[in-house]
Amino acid sequence: MKAKLLSVAVALVALAAAPPALADSGTGGLLAGLQNAATSQVAAGLAASHQNAVNANVPVSIAGGNVNAGPSAATQTATSAATTNVANNATTNQNQSQQQTVGGSSSCQAGCGGAGGAQIGGQNADTHQVAIGVAKSDQHAVNANVPVSIAGGDVNSGPSSATQTADSSATTNVNNNATTNQDQSQQQTVGGSSSCHAGCGGAGGAQAGVQKADTHQGAIGVAKSDQNAVNANVPVSIAGGDVNSGPSSATQTASSSATTNVSNNATTNQGQSQQQEVGGSDSCVIGCGGAGGFQAGVQKADTHQGAIGVAKSDQNAVNANVPVSIAGGDVNSGPSSANQTATSTATANVGNNATTNQGQWQQQTVGGDGSCLAGCGGAGGAQIGVQKAETKQFSLGLALSKQNAVNGNAPVAIAGGDVNSGPSSANQTADSSATTNVWNNATTNQGQWQQQTVGGDGSCLAGCGGAGGAQIGVQKAETKQFSLGLALSKQNAVNGNSPVAIAGGDVNSGPSSANQTADSSATTNVWNNATTNQGQWQQQTVGGDGSCLAGCGGAGGAQIGVQKAETKQIALGLAASEQNAVNGNSPVSIAGGDVNSGPSSANQTATSTAIANVGNNATTNQEQSQQQAIGGNGGCWLGCGGSGGAQLGVQNAETKQIALGLAGSEQNAVSGNAPGAAAGGNVNSGPSSATQSPSSAAGTTVLNNAGTNQGQESSQQLIPERFSNSARGSGETTPGASLPATTTVSRTTTTTRTSGVAGVRAKRTVAVIRHRTGLLGTSARGTLPFTGVSLLGAALLGLLLLLGGLAIRCTSDRRGPGLLKGVVGSN
C-alpha cells in the first residue's frame, strides 16, 4: 500500500507540473488528497492451571491391646490460579484540509498562460500490534496424617493439626497501546493582475505534503509458577508397651508467585501546515514570466518496540513431623510445632514507551511590484522541510526464583525403657525473591518553521531577473535503546530438628527452638532514557528596491539548515544471589542409662542480597536559527548584479552509551547443634544458643549520563552600495553615502557530559564569536560575498549553490515528480 500511495502521488505531481499545450490556456488547479489508515492487531492469551491436591488421614491399627486415636484435623487449603490479560488498543485520527484559489485578472491578448496551482496531500498511518500472554500454574500439594499403629499394648495418639496452605499463582498482563494523530493543512492563493500583451506566463504554485506514521509493537509475557508442597505428620508406632503421642501442629504456608507485566505504548503526533501566496502586480508588456513558488513538506515517524518479560518461580517446600516409635517400654512424645513459611516470588516488569511529536510549518509569499517592460522574470521561492524520527526500543526482563525449603522434626525413638520427647518448635521462614524492572523511554520533539518573503519593487526596464530565495531544513532524530535485566535467586534452606533416641534406659529431650530465617533476594533495575529536542527556524526576506534600467539581476538568498541527533544506549544488568543455609539441631542419643538434653535455641538469620542498578540517560537539545535579509537600493543603470547571500548551518550530536552492571552474592551458611550421645550412664546436655547471622550483599550501581546542548544562530544582512553616475561604463565604483553591508555570525556551543560511577563531570563551553565587516562597491563583475560557510569547505558550498539554483528556478521540470520522489524516497 505504501508503494501504491507514493506512485499515485508522483503521478499527480507529474500531471500538475505538465506545461500547457495551447497558446492561450485558462487557469488550472489540482487538488489531490490521499489518506490510508491500516491497523492490524493480534492478541493471544493462554491461562492454564493444573493442581493435584491430596489431603489424607489414613490410620492403620493392628492391636493385641488398645489403640486409641485422638482427633486429626489436617486442614489443607490449596489454590492454583493462572490469569492472563492481553489487550490491543489502536486509535488513528487523520485530518487533511486543502484550500486553493487559482486565477486573477489579465489583459494579455496573445499566447497568455493562465495561473496554475497544484496541491497534493498524502497521509498514511500503519499500526501493527502483537500481544501474547501465557500464564501457567502447576501445583502439587500433599497434606497427610497417616499413623500406622501395631500394638501388643496401648497406642494413644494425641491430636494432630498439620495445617497446610499452598498457593501457586501466575499472572501475566500484556498491553499494546498506539495512538496516531496526523493533521495536514494546505492553503494556496495563486494569480494576480497583469498588463502583459504577448507571451505572458501566469503565476504558478505547488504544494506537496506527505505524512507517514508507522508503529510496530510486539509484547510477550510469560509467567510460570511450579510448586510442590508436602506437609506430613506420619507417625508409625509399634509397641509392646505404651506409645503416647502428644499433639503435633506442623503448619506449612508455601506460596509461589510469578508475575509478568509487559507494556508497549507509542504516541505519534504529526502536524504539517503549508501556506503560500503567489502572484502580484506587473507592468511587463512582452515576454513576462509570472511568479512561482514551491513548498514540499515530508514527515515520517517510525516507532519499533519489542518487550519480552519472563517470570519463573519454582518452589519445593517440605514440612514433615514424622516420628517413628518402636517401644518395649513407654515412648512419650511431646508436642511439635515445626512451622514453615516458604515464599518464592519472581516479578518481571518490562515496558516500552515512545512519544514522537513533529511539527512543520511553512509560510511563503512570492511576488511583488515591478516596472519591467520586456523579458522580465518573476520572483521565485522554494521551501523544503523534511523531518524523520525513528525510535527502536527493545527490553528483555527475566526473573527466576528457585527455592527448596525443608523443615522437618522427625525423631525416631526405639526404647526398651522410656523416651520422653520435649516440645520442638523449629520455625523456618525462607524467602527467595527475584525482581527485574526493565524500561525504555524515548521522547523526540522536532519543530521546524520556515518563513520566506520573496519579491519587492524594481524599476528595471528590460532583461530584469526576479528575486529568488530557497530554504531547506532537514531534521533527523534516531534513538536506539537496548535494555536487558536478569535477576536470579536460588535458595536451599534446611531447618531440621531430628533427634534419634535408642535407649535401654530413659532419654529425656528438652525443648528445641532452632529458628531459621533465610532470605535470598536478587534485584535488577535497568532503564534507558533518551530525550531529543530539535528546533530549527529559518526566516528569509529577499528583494528590495533598485533603479537598474537594463540587464539587472535580482537578489538571491539560500539557507540550508541540517540537524541530526543520534542516541544509542545499551544497558545490561545482572544480579544473582545463591544461598545454601542449613540450621540443624539433630542430636542422636543411644543410652543404657539416662540422656537428658537441655534446651537448644540455635537461631540462624542468613541474608544474601545482590542488587544491580544500571541506567543510561541522554538528553540532546539542538536549536538552530538562521535569519537573512537580502536586497536594498542601488543606483546602477546597466548590467547590475543583485546581492546574494548564503547561510549553512549543520549540527550533529551523537551519543553512544554502554552500561554494564554485575552483582553476584553466594553464601553458604551452616549453623548446627548436633550432639551425639552414647552413654551407659547419664549424659546431661546444657542449653545451647548458638546464634548465627551471616549476611552477604553485592551492590552495583552503573550510571551513564550525557547532556548535549547546541545552539547556533546566524544572521546575515546584505545591502549593495549605490553606484555613482560617473562610474558608469568605466567599471570602477565609488563609495556613496552610507549603506554598508553587514554580516554578523554568532555561534554558541555548550556540551555537558557526566559519565562513570564516580560522577566525573566535565563542562566545555565555546565562547561566542562575532564578526562584523562591511561589503562595499558591489558590481556585476565582482565576486559574491559568502560569509560563514567554512564548515564543510568549498565543495559543500558548490552543492549549496546548485541546490539554491534548483530551488529558485521553479520550472516544471525542476519541481515536478522527480524532486518529490527523491524527497520521499530518501525516507
Disulfide bonds with the S-S distance in Angstrom:
Cys108-Cys112 1.28
Cys196-Cys200 1.43
Cys284-Cys288 1.52
Cys372-Cys376 1.49
Cys460-Cys464 1.56
Cys548-Cys552 1.50
Cys636-Cys640 1.51
